[in-house]
Amino acid sequence: MQFVFGVVTAAGGIITSSPHEFRVTVIQKRVIHYSNYYIEFVPPLDSAPAVFGNQLYPNISYNSVEKGGKTTDNVVISEVSPNGFYMGTTDYWSNGTASTVPRNFSFLAICSILTSTPDPEPSIVAGCVAENGSNFKYIHSDVQPRITKIDTGIYDIQFPELKSLPAVIVTQNRCAEDLTAGNTRDNISTTDNAILTGISKSAIRVKTGDSNGEAADRSFNFMIFAAAPVSDAAKHKFFYTGVLLAAQNDHEDPHKRFIAHANGMGEVFYSQPFHTVPVVVVQQRFKNSVDGIGSGLDNAVVQTANASSAVVEAGDSMGWLAPRFVYILAFAVM
């Protein structure tokens, strides 16, 4: 596998980086809608990766009192290629729109190798947190983490100190049993989101919220990636893909590993089952030829997951199910 991950400041500075390097260009005049950074892989990857990201706002460094901003503040991924991708960091406005503003962010890009030497596997801490914050529903981790609920929608995850500052990805998890499509605002809107309010080598703080960006208790999945010697990394299993969540998506899924439940919702089957339920994160990809234009508030959430598949929802800026292209990453420690 090839892994590119890191933490980037609002000014475009690189705070931490994977062994596979990258460069950041701040875009002053946006040529791609909702984009204010370009991430260039150095060297280019073997193929176009799946890309995931989260805002780190207002600070990068973890502290015990920070409670963060609006959880509707989002990241926008677009124009993904083996050379890089565009990243936009957005701010939610009270009138229901979003604008691009400079923000700190964390990201991960992952793809299979074709001809290159595999990148060193990172140290990974991953899990699913119950909305009451009292426990992990399940974890897959090279080290043993702890969870503490600090306040409504605010959770601290602590773990033995990693060798470097990690990159972190979080996704809300609906944990639903009912696969019936409907207005996703009824329980967890697709505009319901999660942001990072601080990270360190031994702790992260996650804030989850409702469709208005206010703190609300939600279950969520997280993945923490840090550079580590190969000898220190456990044996990992990954599955990733990209799929258009639409009722008619044959052009996106030649292997028939996707079943549509509705526009904006479907079940993705892993190429091989996991031995247990993996941790799953998702990310919308914005403004590609088959996707339409969309909005900086568009988002995706995990509805439910098991050892063979995951059901994913994607929606528009109002939180309604809508056909969108989504990246999916499932991970477990073997």
C-alpha positions as CSV (number, residue, x, y, z in Angstrom):
1,M,0.0,0.0,0.0
2,Q,1.0,3.6,-0.4
3,F,0.1,6.0,2.5
4,V,0.3,9.8,2.5
5,F,-0.9,11.6,5.6
6,G,-0.3,14.7,7.5
7,V,-1.4,17.8,9.4
8,V,-1.4,21.1,7.6
9,T,-1.8,24.6,9.1
10,A,-4.2,27.2,7.8
11,A,-1.2,29.0,6.3
12,G,-0.1,25.8,4.4
13,G,2.7,24.8,6.7
14,I,3.3,21.1,7.3
15,I,3.2,20.1,11.0
16,T,3.6,16.4,10.6
17,S,4.1,14.2,7.5
18,S,4.1,10.5,6.5
19,P,7.3,8.9,5.2
20,H,5.8,9.4,1.7
21,E,6.2,13.2,1.4
22,F,3.9,15.8,0.1
23,R,3.9,19.6,-0.7
24,V,1.2,22.1,0.0
25,T,0.4,25.1,-2.3
26,V,-2.0,27.7,-0.9
27,I,-4.4,28.8,-3.7
28,Q,-5.0,32.6,-3.5
29,K,-7.3,32.7,-6.5
30,R,-9.4,29.5,-6.6
31,V,-9.6,27.8,-9.9
32,I,-11.4,24.8,-8.3
33,H,-14.7,25.7,-6.5
34,Y,-14.4,25.3,-2.7
35,S,-10.7,24.7,-2.8
36,N,-7.9,26.7,-1.1
37,Y,-5.0,24.2,-1.0
38,Y,-3.4,21.8,-3.4
39,I,-1.6,18.7,-2.0
40,E,1.0,17.3,-4.3
41,F,2.4,13.8,-3.7
42,V,6.2,13.6,-3.8
43,P,6.8,11.3,-5.7
44,P,3.4,10.7,-7.4
45,L,1.4,7.7,-6.3
46,D,0.9,4.6,-8.5
47,S,-2.8,5.3,-8.9
48,A,-5.4,7.8,-7.8
49,P,-5.9,7.3,-4.1
50,A,-8.9,7.4,-1.8
51,V,-8.7,10.6,0.2
52,F,-10.1,11.5,3.6
53,G,-9.9,14.7,5.7
54,N,-11.1,16.7,8.7
55,Q,-10.8,20.2,10.0
56,L,-8.6,20.9,13.0
57,Y,-10.2,23.9,14.5
58,P,-9.5,26.3,16.1
59,N,-6.1,24.8,17.3
60,I,-3.8,22.0,16.3
61,S,-2.3,21.3,19.7
62,Y,-4.5,19.3,22.1
63,N,-5.5,21.0,25.4
64,S,-7.9,20.1,28.1
65,V,-10.2,23.1,27.9
66,E,-10.7,23.7,24.1
67,K,-14.3,22.9,23.0
68,G,-14.0,23.9,19.3
69,G,-16.3,25.6,16.8
70,K,-19.2,24.6,14.6
71,T,-19.1,20.9,13.6
72,T,-20.6,21.8,10.2
73,D,-17.3,23.3,9.3
74,N,-16.2,20.9,6.7
75,V,-13.5,19.8,4.2
76,V,-14.0,19.5,0.5
77,I,-11.9,16.9,-1.5
78,S,-11.8,17.3,-5.3
79,E,-9.8,16.6,-8.5
80,V,-8.0,13.5,-7.1
81,S,-5.2,12.1,-9.2
82,P,-1.9,10.1,-8.6
83,N,-0.2,13.6,-8.5
84,G,-2.3,15.1,-5.7
85,F,-5.7,16.6,-4.9
86,Y,-7.4,19.9,-4.1
87,M,-8.5,20.5,-0.5
88,G,-11.0,23.1,0.6
89,T,-11.7,24.0,4.3
90,T,-15.2,25.7,4.7
91,D,-17.0,27.8,7.2
92,Y,-20.7,27.3,7.9
93,W,-22.9,30.4,7.6
94,S,-26.2,30.9,9.5
95,N,-28.1,31.3,6.1
96,G,-27.2,27.6,5.3
97,T,-24.3,28.3,2.9
98,A,-20.6,27.7,3.2
99,S,-17.6,29.6,2.1
100,T,-13.9,28.7,1.8
101,V,-11.7,30.0,4.7
102,P,-8.1,29.1,5.8
103,R,-8.2,26.4,8.4
104,N,-5.9,23.7,9.8
105,F,-6.7,20.2,8.6
106,S,-5.6,16.6,8.8
107,F,-5.8,14.2,5.8
108,L,-5.0,10.7,4.6
109,A,-4.6,9.4,1.1
110,I,-4.3,5.6,0.5
111,C,-3.9,3.5,-2.6
112,S,-2.6,0.1,-3.8
113,I,0.9,-0.2,-5.3
114,L,1.4,-1.2,-9.0
115,T,5.2,-0.9,-9.5
116,S,6.5,1.1,-6.5
117,T,8.0,-0.2,-3.3
118,P,5.3,-0.3,-0.5
119,D,5.4,2.6,1.9
120,P,6.1,1.7,5.5
121,E,3.0,0.9,7.4
122,P,2.1,3.5,10.0
123,S,1.2,3.0,13.6
124,I,-2.6,3.0,13.8
125,V,-5.1,3.6,16.6
126,A,-8.7,3.1,15.4
127,G,-12.1,2.4,16.9
128,C,-15.8,3.1,17.2
129,V,-17.0,5.2,20.1
130,A,-20.5,4.9,21.6
131,E,-22.4,8.2,21.7
132,N,-22.5,8.2,25.5
133,G,-18.7,8.2,25.5
134,S,-18.5,5.5,28.1
135,N,-16.9,2.9,26.0
136,F,-15.5,1.7,22.6
137,K,-18.0,-0.4,20.7
138,Y,-14.8,-2.0,19.2
139,I,-11.2,-1.0,18.6
140,H,-8.4,-2.0,16.2
141,S,-5.2,-0.6,17.5
142,D,-1.5,-1.1,17.8
143,V,-1.8,0.4,21.3
144,Q,-4.6,0.4,23.9
145,P,-6.6,3.7,23.9
146,R,-8.9,5.2,26.5
147,I,-12.1,7.2,26.0
148,T,-13.4,10.0,28.2
149,K,-16.5,12.1,27.5
150,I,-15.7,15.7,28.5
151,D,-19.0,17.4,27.7
152,T,-22.0,17.1,25.3
153,G,-20.5,15.9,22.0
154,I,-16.9,16.3,23.2
155,Y,-14.7,13.3,23.6
156,D,-11.0,12.7,24.5
157,I,-9.2,9.7,23.2
158,Q,-5.9,9.0,25.0
159,F,-3.2,6.4,24.1
160,P,0.4,5.6,24.8
161,E,2.7,8.2,23.2
162,L,3.3,7.7,19.5
163,K,6.6,8.3,17.8
164,S,5.3,11.4,16.0
165,L,2.3,13.7,15.8
166,P,-0.4,11.7,14.1
167,A,-2.9,12.6,11.4
168,V,-6.5,11.8,12.4
169,I,-9.7,11.0,10.5
170,V,-13.2,10.9,12.1
171,T,-16.6,10.0,10.7
172,Q,-20.0,10.0,12.4
173,N,-21.5,6.5,12.7
174,R,-25.3,6.1,12.7
175,C,-25.1,2.6,14.1
176,A,-28.5,1.9,12.6
177,E,-30.3,-1.4,12.3
178,D,-33.0,0.0,9.9
179,L,-31.8,0.3,6.3
180,T,-34.8,2.2,5.1
181,A,-34.1,5.4,3.2
182,G,-35.6,8.7,4.4
183,N,-34.8,12.2,5.5
184,T,-31.5,11.8,7.2
185,R,-32.2,14.8,9.4
186,D,-34.6,12.6,11.5
187,N,-31.8,11.0,13.5
188,I,-28.5,11.8,12.1
189,S,-28.4,14.2,9.1
190,T,-25.7,13.8,6.5
191,T,-24.7,17.3,7.5
192,D,-24.0,16.0,11.0
193,N,-20.3,16.1,11.2
194,A,-17.3,15.6,13.4
195,I,-14.3,17.9,13.8
196,L,-10.9,17.7,15.6
197,T,-10.3,20.4,18.2
198,G,-6.7,19.3,19.1
199,I,-4.2,16.5,18.7
200,S,-0.9,15.4,20.4
201,K,1.3,12.4,20.4
202,S,-0.8,10.9,23.1
203,A,-4.4,12.3,22.8
204,I,-6.9,13.8,20.5
205,R,-10.2,15.7,21.1
206,V,-13.2,15.0,18.9
207,K,-16.3,17.2,18.7
208,T,-19.5,15.7,17.2
209,G,-22.6,17.8,16.3
210,D,-26.0,18.1,14.8
211,S,-27.1,19.5,11.4
212,N,-26.9,23.0,12.8
213,G,-23.3,22.6,13.9
214,E,-24.1,22.5,17.6
215,A,-22.4,20.0,19.9
216,A,-24.5,16.8,20.2
217,D,-23.7,13.3,21.4
218,R,-23.1,11.0,18.5
219,S,-21.3,7.7,17.9
220,F,-18.3,8.1,15.7
221,N,-15.4,6.1,14.1
222,F,-11.8,7.4,14.2
223,M,-8.5,6.4,12.7
224,I,-5.2,7.8,14.0
225,F,-2.1,7.4,11.7
226,A,1.5,8.1,12.8
227,A,4.8,7.3,11.2
228,A,6.5,4.3,12.8
229,P,9.3,1.8,12.0
230,V,7.9,-1.3,10.2
231,S,9.0,-3.5,13.1
232,D,6.7,-1.5,15.4
233,A,3.5,-1.8,13.2
234,A,1.1,-4.6,13.7
235,K,-0.3,-6.6,10.7
236,H,-3.1,-4.5,9.2
237,K,-5.9,-5.2,6.8
238,F,-7.3,-2.5,4.6
239,F,-10.2,-2.2,2.2
240,Y,-10.8,1.0,0.3
241,T,-12.9,2.0,-2.7
242,G,-14.8,4.8,-4.3
243,V,-18.4,4.5,-5.4
244,L,-21.2,6.7,-6.7
245,L,-24.1,6.3,-4.3
246,A,-26.8,6.3,-6.9
247,A,-29.6,3.9,-7.9
248,Q,-27.9,3.4,-11.3
249,N,-24.1,3.2,-10.9
250,D,-22.9,0.3,-13.2
251,H,-20.3,2.6,-14.7
252,E,-18.7,3.0,-11.2
253,D,-18.9,-0.6,-10.0
254,P,-17.8,-3.1,-12.7
255,H,-17.3,-5.8,-10.0
256,K,-20.9,-5.5,-8.6
257,R,-19.7,-5.0,-5.0
258,F,-22.4,-2.3,-4.4
259,I,-26.1,-2.5,-3.8
260,A,-28.1,0.7,-4.0
261,H,-30.8,1.2,-1.4
262,A,-31.7,4.7,-2.8
263,N,-30.0,7.6,-4.3
264,G,-27.5,8.6,-1.7
265,M,-27.5,5.3,0.2
266,G,-26.1,1.9,-0.5
267,E,-24.2,-1.1,0.8
268,V,-20.6,-1.6,-0.2
269,F,-19.2,-5.1,0.1
270,Y,-15.5,-5.6,0.9
271,S,-13.4,-7.5,-1.6
272,Q,-12.8,-10.1,1.2
273,P,-14.6,-10.3,4.6
274,F,-12.8,-9.2,7.7
275,H,-12.5,-11.6,10.6
276,T,-14.4,-9.0,12.7
277,V,-16.2,-5.7,12.3
278,P,-13.7,-3.2,10.9
279,V,-13.5,0.5,11.6
280,V,-15.0,2.4,8.6
281,V,-14.6,6.0,7.6
282,V,-16.1,7.8,4.6
283,Q,-15.5,11.0,2.6
284,Q,-17.4,12.7,-0.1
285,R,-15.5,13.6,-3.3
286,F,-16.6,16.9,-4.7
287,K,-17.2,18.2,-8.3
288,N,-16.2,15.4,-10.6
289,S,-17.7,14.7,-14.0
290,V,-20.3,12.2,-12.7
291,D,-21.1,13.9,-9.4
292,G,-22.6,17.3,-10.3
293,I,-21.5,20.4,-8.4
294,G,-22.8,20.0,-4.9
295,S,-22.1,22.2,-1.9
296,G,-19.4,22.8,0.7
297,L,-21.8,21.4,3.3
298,D,-22.3,18.1,1.6
299,N,-21.2,15.2,3.8
300,A,-21.3,11.4,4.2
301,V,-21.8,9.2,7.2
302,V,-21.6,5.5,8.0
303,Q,-25.0,4.0,8.7
304,T,-23.9,0.6,9.8
305,A,-21.0,-1.9,9.2
306,N,-20.3,-5.5,9.7
307,A,-17.5,-7.9,8.8
308,S,-18.6,-8.2,5.1
309,S,-20.0,-4.8,4.2
310,A,-20.8,-1.2,5.2
311,V,-23.9,0.8,4.5
312,V,-23.1,4.5,3.7
313,E,-25.2,7.6,3.3
314,A,-24.4,10.7,1.4
315,G,-26.4,13.9,1.2
316,D,-26.7,17.5,0.1
317,S,-26.4,20.7,2.1
318,M,-29.8,20.2,3.7
319,G,-28.9,16.7,5.0
320,W,-31.2,14.9,2.5
321,L,-30.0,11.8,0.7
322,A,-28.5,12.7,-2.7
323,P,-26.3,10.9,-5.3
324,R,-22.7,11.6,-4.4
325,F,-19.3,10.0,-5.0
326,V,-17.9,8.7,-1.7
327,Y,-14.6,7.1,-0.7
328,I,-14.8,4.3,1.9
329,L,-11.9,2.9,4.0
330,A,-12.3,-0.1,6.3
331,F,-9.5,-1.1,8.6
332,A,-8.7,-3.9,11.2
333,V,-5.7,-5.3,13.0
334,M,-5.2,-8.9,12.0
